[in-house]
Amino acid sequence: MTVYHFVGIKGTGMSALAQILHDMNNKVQGSDVEKYFFTQAELEKRNISIFPFDARNIEEGQTVIAGNAFPDTHEEIVAAKEMNVPVHRYHHFLGELMGRYTSIAVSGAHGKTSTTGLLAHVMRGAHPTSYLIGDGTGSGASDSKYFVFESCEYRRHFLSYHPDYAIMTNIDFDHPDYFRDIDDVFSAFQEMALQVKKGIIACGDDEQLQKIQAKVPVIFYGLGEDNDFQARNIQKDTDGTTFDVFVRNTFYSTFRITGYGNHSVMNALAVIALCHYENIDVDIVKQQLMTFRGVKRRFSQKRLGEQIIIDDYAHHPTEITATIEAARQKYPNREIIAIFQPHTFSRTKTFLDEFAQSLEKADQVYLCDIFGSAREDQGELSIRDLQQRIDGAELITVMTTEVLKRYTNGVLIFMGAGDIQKFQQAYEKEVEVK
């Protein structure tokens, strides 16, 4: 039996894929930097060995799966090639693996992690389902009927896949370090659409997705009346959301979800449409929607004394707006405090005004220094450029989180895709000490 060795096993996709192969009774190990990442918790639960990078980790009889972040000159990849050990890039290996199952790719600028998690949870209620989620969570079953996976557009990686179905949540300009503009992003999704084998479930309220052309049926969902699947009579409360679904203007059923905000309704609507297309019993769908508890770092909540702490991956203006909207629905009588760490200088520069507009929806804003990328030149941009655009915004460091104690009835939302969690951890320690 081959041993699968993952170069960069702590990456979110890599960690999830390693979990899937382990669950399918394969021998799995990996290597990475020694810094702790939240993605390794699930690996440790499975007793998957994680080694520091070292060419000596490579041995005959292995199959190497290399993370996309690591060049061919990486010492372990070089060693593997010298020893004629097979080397597969992550997205190529994943593309081959999913071919054994009915595969469903979930893509979009926003919402793909939450939608992937929700879809996997719902479908597992009906049939054995393997899944790979972008929060570093994966699960494999050898007898799977379905393979649900998050499919990322960055650097057009999702063009390695030819799924049976694709859910497309939206098309928005992001990753300005790679994409030129919204038209460049659209071209990537258009190329992806032509690779889908059975059907596409697309958000019809999204202006860009309305233009998608495909060789397979495109089923549109959304709030607008022109959609094949439409949500109507949306009722929001502090425990969740209820809505009616109409299929081509004919009442289908009433659903309740545990999520907040219109974006949660849209995610659920995409899942409902896909399940309807695959003839999954509507009662199973309803039951599973009500037991979904979310994915990591997406509106993850806890109580700290009288305050509410929310950890969220939001790092784009659209996502920040959605997260604040959800907090207002869940906690209508509390102050909403945004603690935000911009992720990459290129994204911050591109969306400077949009970030300001979205953050101003909170009652108070605290800004952390920009989390940079090794590939970028920060130039003249600093966090103060964003601060100047937000009335009353304050700067915060790991050493000055004590200021957050003043919001005794507040909802503190720590947002970002970098290491924003260290600010949350520092504040929690500050509260514990005092």
C-alpha positions as CSV (number, residue, x, y, z in Angstrom):
1,M,0.0,0.0,0.0
2,T,1.4,3.4,-1.0
3,V,1.9,6.1,1.6
4,Y,0.4,9.5,0.6
5,H,2.8,12.2,1.6
6,F,1.5,15.8,1.5
7,V,3.9,18.6,1.0
8,G,2.2,21.5,2.8
9,I,-0.4,19.4,4.6
10,K,-1.6,22.3,6.8
11,G,-3.1,24.1,3.8
12,T,-6.9,24.2,4.0
13,G,-7.5,22.1,0.9
14,M,-4.5,19.9,1.6
15,S,-5.6,19.1,5.1
16,A,-9.1,18.3,4.0
17,L,-7.9,16.0,1.2
18,A,-5.5,14.2,3.6
19,Q,-8.5,13.6,5.9
20,I,-10.5,12.2,3.0
21,L,-7.8,9.7,2.0
22,H,-7.3,8.7,5.6
23,D,-11.0,8.0,6.0
24,M,-10.9,5.8,2.9
25,N,-8.3,3.6,4.7
26,N,-5.2,4.9,3.0
27,K,-1.9,5.6,4.8
28,V,-1.4,9.4,5.0
29,Q,1.4,11.6,6.4
30,G,2.6,15.1,5.5
31,S,5.1,17.9,6.2
32,D,4.8,21.7,6.8
33,V,6.3,24.6,8.7
34,E,6.2,24.1,12.5
35,K,3.9,27.1,13.2
36,Y,0.5,26.0,14.5
37,F,-2.5,26.3,12.1
38,F,-6.1,25.5,13.0
39,T,-6.2,23.1,10.0
40,Q,-4.0,20.6,11.8
41,A,-6.5,19.9,14.6
42,E,-8.4,17.5,12.4
43,L,-5.2,15.8,11.3
44,E,-4.1,15.3,14.8
45,K,-7.5,13.8,15.7
46,R,-6.8,11.1,13.1
47,N,-3.2,10.6,14.3
48,I,-1.9,11.7,10.9
49,S,1.9,12.4,11.2
50,I,3.1,15.9,10.5
51,F,6.8,16.4,10.0
52,P,9.0,19.5,9.5
53,F,10.0,20.0,5.8
54,D,13.0,17.8,5.1
55,A,14.1,16.0,1.9
56,R,14.6,12.9,4.0
57,N,10.8,12.6,4.5
58,I,10.6,11.3,0.9
59,E,10.9,7.5,0.6
60,E,10.3,4.9,-2.1
61,G,6.8,3.6,-2.2
62,Q,5.2,7.0,-1.5
63,T,2.9,9.1,-3.6
64,V,3.6,12.8,-3.1
65,I,0.8,15.3,-3.3
66,A,2.2,18.8,-3.5
67,G,0.4,22.0,-2.3
68,N,0.0,24.7,-5.0
69,A,1.9,27.2,-2.8
70,F,5.2,25.2,-3.1
71,P,7.4,25.4,-6.3
72,D,9.0,22.5,-8.1
73,T,12.3,23.6,-6.4
74,H,11.0,22.7,-3.0
75,E,13.5,20.2,-1.4
76,E,10.9,17.5,-0.9
77,I,9.6,17.8,-4.5
78,V,13.1,17.7,-5.8
79,A,13.9,14.6,-3.8
80,A,10.8,12.9,-5.0
81,K,11.6,13.5,-8.6
82,E,15.2,12.3,-8.1
83,M,13.8,9.0,-6.6
84,N,11.1,8.6,-9.3
85,V,8.4,8.9,-6.6
86,P,5.2,10.1,-8.3
87,V,4.3,13.7,-7.6
88,H,0.8,15.1,-8.1
89,R,-0.3,18.7,-7.7
90,Y,-3.2,19.1,-5.3
91,H,-5.8,20.2,-7.8
92,H,-4.8,17.5,-10.4
93,F,-5.0,14.7,-7.8
94,L,-8.4,16.0,-6.6
95,G,-9.6,16.2,-10.1
96,E,-8.8,12.5,-10.6
97,L,-10.3,11.4,-7.3
98,M,-13.7,13.0,-7.8
99,G,-14.1,11.1,-11.1
100,R,-15.1,8.0,-9.1
101,Y,-18.3,9.7,-7.8
102,T,-21.1,12.1,-8.7
103,S,-19.1,15.3,-8.2
104,I,-20.5,18.7,-7.2
105,A,-18.2,21.7,-7.4
106,V,-19.2,24.8,-5.3
107,S,-17.6,28.0,-6.7
108,G,-18.1,31.7,-6.3
109,A,-16.4,34.8,-5.1
110,H,-18.3,34.6,-1.8
111,G,-20.2,32.0,0.1
112,K,-18.6,28.9,-1.3
113,T,-17.3,27.5,2.0
114,S,-20.6,27.9,3.8
115,T,-22.5,26.5,0.8
116,T,-20.2,23.5,0.5
117,G,-20.5,22.7,4.1
118,L,-24.3,23.0,4.0
119,L,-24.6,20.9,0.8
120,A,-22.4,18.2,2.3
121,H,-24.4,18.1,5.5
122,V,-27.8,17.9,3.7
123,M,-26.7,15.3,1.1
124,R,-25.2,13.0,3.8
125,G,-28.7,12.7,5.2
126,A,-29.7,10.9,2.1
127,H,-26.7,9.1,0.7
128,P,-23.0,8.4,1.6
129,T,-21.1,11.6,0.7
130,S,-17.5,12.6,0.7
131,Y,-16.6,16.2,1.0
132,L,-13.8,18.8,1.0
133,I,-14.5,22.2,2.5
134,G,-12.3,25.2,2.3
135,D,-12.2,25.6,6.1
136,G,-9.8,22.6,6.3
137,T,-12.5,20.0,6.9
138,G,-12.7,16.8,4.9
139,S,-14.4,13.4,5.2
140,G,-14.2,10.4,3.0
141,A,-16.4,7.3,2.5
142,S,-15.4,4.6,0.1
143,D,-19.0,3.8,-0.7
144,S,-19.8,7.5,-1.5
145,K,-22.4,8.3,-4.1
146,Y,-21.5,12.0,-4.1
147,F,-18.3,14.0,-3.8
148,V,-19.0,17.6,-2.7
149,F,-16.0,20.0,-2.9
150,E,-15.1,23.7,-2.7
151,S,-13.8,24.9,-6.1
152,C,-11.7,28.1,-6.0
153,E,-11.3,30.4,-9.0
154,Y,-8.0,31.9,-7.7
155,R,-5.3,31.4,-10.5
156,R,-8.0,29.5,-12.3
157,H,-7.4,26.4,-10.2
158,F,-10.9,25.2,-10.7
159,L,-10.2,24.6,-14.4
160,S,-8.5,21.4,-13.3
161,Y,-12.0,20.0,-12.6
162,H,-14.7,18.5,-14.8
163,P,-17.5,18.1,-12.3
164,D,-20.9,16.6,-12.9
165,Y,-22.6,19.6,-11.3
166,A,-21.5,23.1,-10.3
167,I,-23.1,25.5,-7.9
168,M,-22.1,29.1,-8.7
169,T,-22.9,31.5,-5.9
170,N,-21.8,34.8,-7.5
171,I,-19.1,36.4,-9.6
172,D,-17.3,39.4,-8.1
173,F,-13.9,41.1,-8.6
174,D,-11.4,39.8,-6.1
175,H,-7.8,38.5,-6.0
176,P,-6.6,41.7,-7.8
177,D,-3.0,40.3,-7.5
178,Y,-4.1,37.8,-10.2
179,F,-7.3,38.9,-12.0
180,R,-7.2,42.1,-14.1
181,D,-10.9,43.1,-13.6
182,I,-14.4,41.7,-13.4
183,D,-14.3,40.6,-17.1
184,D,-11.2,38.5,-16.4
185,V,-13.0,36.8,-13.4
186,F,-16.1,36.2,-15.6
187,S,-13.9,34.6,-18.3
188,A,-12.6,32.1,-15.7
189,F,-16.1,31.2,-14.6
190,Q,-17.3,30.9,-18.2
191,E,-14.5,28.5,-19.0
192,M,-15.4,26.5,-15.9
193,A,-19.1,26.4,-16.9
194,L,-18.2,24.7,-20.2
195,Q,-16.5,21.9,-18.3
196,V,-19.6,20.9,-16.3
197,K,-21.1,17.6,-17.4
198,K,-24.7,17.5,-16.1
199,G,-26.0,20.9,-14.8
200,I,-25.2,24.2,-13.2
201,I,-27.1,25.8,-10.3
202,A,-26.4,29.5,-10.6
203,C,-27.6,32.6,-8.7
204,G,-29.9,34.4,-11.1
205,D,-29.8,37.6,-9.0
206,D,-26.1,38.0,-9.9
207,E,-25.7,40.2,-13.0
208,Q,-22.6,38.4,-14.2
209,L,-24.0,34.9,-13.8
210,Q,-27.0,35.8,-15.9
211,K,-24.6,35.8,-18.8
212,I,-23.1,32.4,-18.3
213,Q,-23.3,30.0,-21.3
214,A,-23.1,26.3,-20.9
215,K,-23.5,23.0,-22.7
216,V,-25.8,21.7,-19.9
217,P,-28.9,23.0,-18.3
218,V,-28.5,26.2,-16.1
219,I,-30.9,26.4,-13.2
220,F,-31.2,29.8,-11.7
221,Y,-32.0,30.5,-8.0
222,G,-32.6,33.8,-6.1
223,L,-35.0,36.3,-4.8
224,G,-36.1,37.7,-8.2
225,E,-39.3,36.4,-9.9
226,D,-37.4,35.3,-13.1
227,N,-35.5,32.5,-11.2
228,D,-36.4,28.8,-11.5
229,F,-36.1,28.5,-7.7
230,Q,-37.3,31.6,-5.9
231,A,-37.4,32.4,-2.1
232,R,-40.4,34.3,-1.0
233,N,-42.0,35.4,2.3
234,I,-38.6,35.5,4.1
235,Q,-39.1,35.8,7.9
236,K,-36.1,36.6,10.0
237,D,-35.8,36.2,13.8
238,T,-33.1,35.8,16.3
239,D,-33.1,32.0,16.0
240,G,-32.9,31.7,12.2
241,T,-34.8,32.3,9.0
242,T,-38.0,30.9,7.4
243,F,-38.9,31.2,3.8
244,D,-41.1,29.7,1.1
245,V,-39.6,28.2,-2.1
246,F,-41.4,28.4,-5.4
247,V,-40.2,26.3,-8.4
248,R,-41.0,28.2,-11.6
249,N,-43.7,30.2,-9.8
250,T,-45.3,27.1,-8.2
251,F,-45.2,26.7,-4.4
252,Y,-42.8,23.9,-3.5
253,S,-42.4,23.9,0.3
254,T,-41.5,26.0,3.3
255,F,-38.0,25.8,4.8
256,R,-36.3,27.0,8.0
257,I,-32.6,27.4,8.4
258,T,-30.3,28.2,11.3
259,G,-28.5,30.9,9.4
260,Y,-28.9,34.7,9.4
261,G,-29.0,37.3,6.6
262,N,-30.1,37.1,3.0
263,H,-26.8,35.4,2.0
264,S,-27.8,32.4,4.2
265,V,-31.1,32.1,2.4
266,M,-29.3,32.2,-1.0
267,N,-26.9,29.5,0.1
268,A,-29.7,27.3,1.3
269,L,-31.7,27.9,-1.9
270,A,-28.7,26.7,-4.0
271,V,-28.6,23.5,-1.9
272,I,-32.4,23.0,-2.2
273,A,-32.2,23.4,-6.0
274,L,-29.4,20.9,-6.4
275,C,-31.2,18.3,-4.2
276,H,-34.4,18.8,-6.1
277,Y,-32.5,18.2,-9.3
278,E,-31.1,14.9,-7.8
279,N,-34.5,13.8,-6.5
280,I,-33.5,13.9,-2.8
281,D,-36.5,13.7,-0.5
282,V,-37.6,17.2,0.5
283,D,-38.3,16.1,4.1
284,I,-34.7,14.9,4.4
285,V,-33.5,18.3,3.1
286,K,-35.7,20.1,5.6
287,Q,-34.4,18.0,8.5
288,Q,-30.8,18.5,7.5
289,L,-31.1,22.2,7.0
290,M,-32.3,22.6,10.6
291,T,-29.3,20.6,12.1
292,F,-26.5,22.4,10.3
293,R,-24.2,24.2,12.7
294,G,-22.0,26.0,10.2
295,V,-18.3,25.8,9.2
296,K,-15.2,27.0,10.8
297,R,-14.5,30.7,10.8
298,R,-17.9,31.6,9.3
299,F,-19.9,33.5,11.9
300,S,-18.4,31.3,14.6
301,Q,-19.9,32.5,17.9
302,K,-19.1,32.3,21.6
303,R,-20.0,34.2,24.7
304,L,-17.3,36.0,26.7
305,G,-18.9,37.4,29.9
306,E,-21.7,39.6,28.7
307,Q,-20.2,40.1,25.3
308,I,-20.6,38.0,22.2
309,I,-17.5,37.1,20.2
310,I,-17.8,36.3,16.5
311,D,-14.9,34.9,14.4
312,D,-15.4,35.3,10.7
313,Y,-13.3,34.9,7.5
314,A,-14.8,38.0,5.8
315,H,-12.0,39.7,3.9
316,H,-13.9,41.4,1.0
317,P,-16.4,44.3,1.3
318,T,-19.3,42.1,0.2
319,E,-18.6,39.5,2.9
320,I,-18.1,42.2,5.6
321,T,-21.6,43.6,4.7
322,A,-23.1,40.2,4.9
323,T,-21.5,39.4,8.2
324,I,-22.6,42.6,9.9
325,E,-26.2,42.1,8.4
326,A,-26.3,38.6,10.0
327,A,-25.1,40.0,13.4
328,R,-27.8,42.6,13.3
329,Q,-30.5,39.9,12.8
330,K,-29.1,37.7,15.5
331,Y,-28.4,40.5,18.0
332,P,-30.8,43.4,17.2
333,N,-30.4,45.0,20.6
334,R,-26.6,45.0,20.9
335,E,-23.8,47.2,19.6
336,I,-21.9,45.8,16.6
337,I,-18.2,46.3,16.9
338,A,-16.0,45.4,13.9
339,I,-12.4,44.5,14.4
340,F,-11.0,44.1,10.9
341,Q,-7.6,43.1,9.5
342,P,-7.2,43.7,5.8
343,H,-5.8,40.8,3.8
344,T,-3.1,41.7,1.2
345,F,-2.0,45.1,0.1
346,S,-3.4,44.6,-3.4
347,R,-6.9,43.8,-2.2
348,T,-6.8,46.7,0.3
349,K,-5.7,49.2,-2.3
350,T,-8.3,48.0,-4.9
351,F,-11.3,48.1,-2.5
352,L,-10.2,50.9,-0.2
353,D,-13.5,52.9,-0.5
354,E,-15.7,49.8,-0.6
355,F,-14.1,48.5,2.6
356,A,-14.9,51.8,4.3
357,Q,-18.5,51.7,3.1
358,S,-19.0,48.2,4.4
359,L,-17.3,48.7,7.7
360,E,-19.3,51.8,8.4
361,K,-22.4,49.6,8.8
362,A,-21.0,48.6,12.2
363,D,-21.4,50.9,15.3
364,Q,-17.7,51.1,15.9
365,V,-14.7,50.0,13.8
366,Y,-11.2,49.0,15.0
367,L,-8.5,48.3,12.3
368,C,-5.5,46.1,12.5
369,D,-2.4,46.4,10.4
370,I,-2.7,45.0,6.9
371,F,-1.8,41.3,6.7
372,G,0.7,41.3,3.7
373,S,1.7,38.7,1.2
374,A,5.3,37.8,0.4
375,R,4.5,38.3,-3.3
376,E,3.5,41.9,-2.9
377,D,5.2,45.3,-2.6
378,Q,3.3,47.3,0.0
379,G,4.4,50.6,-1.5
380,E,3.0,53.6,0.2
381,L,-0.3,52.0,1.4
382,S,-0.9,51.6,5.1
383,I,-3.8,50.9,7.4
384,R,-4.1,54.7,8.0
385,D,-5.4,55.1,4.4
386,L,-8.4,53.0,5.4
387,Q,-8.8,54.6,8.8
388,Q,-9.1,58.1,7.2
389,R,-12.1,56.9,5.2
390,I,-14.1,55.6,8.2
391,D,-15.6,58.1,10.6
392,G,-14.4,57.4,14.2
393,A,-12.3,54.3,13.3
394,E,-9.5,53.5,15.7
395,L,-6.3,51.4,15.3
396,I,-5.7,48.4,17.5
397,T,-2.8,46.1,18.2
398,V,-2.4,42.9,20.0
399,M,-1.2,44.9,23.0
400,T,-4.2,47.3,23.1
401,T,-7.2,45.0,22.9
402,E,-8.2,46.1,26.4
403,V,-10.2,49.0,24.8
404,L,-12.8,46.4,23.7
405,K,-13.9,45.9,27.3
406,R,-15.9,49.2,27.2
407,Y,-18.5,47.5,25.0
408,T,-20.2,45.6,27.8
409,N,-23.2,44.7,25.7
410,G,-21.4,44.5,22.4
411,V,-21.0,41.9,19.6
412,L,-17.3,41.9,18.8
413,I,-16.7,40.6,15.2
414,F,-13.1,39.7,14.5
415,M,-12.9,39.6,10.6
416,G,-10.1,38.8,8.2
417,A,-8.3,36.0,6.3
418,G,-4.9,36.6,7.8
419,D,-4.0,36.1,11.5
420,I,-6.9,38.1,13.0
421,Q,-7.4,35.3,15.5
422,K,-4.3,36.4,17.4
423,F,-6.1,39.7,18.2
424,Q,-9.2,37.7,19.5
425,Q,-7.0,35.4,21.5
426,A,-5.1,38.4,23.0
427,Y,-8.4,40.0,24.0
428,E,-9.8,36.8,25.6
429,K,-6.6,36.5,27.6
430,E,-6.9,40.1,28.7
431,V,-10.5,39.4,29.9
432,E,-9.4,36.3,31.8
433,V,-6.5,38.0,33.5
434,K,-8.6,41.0,34.6
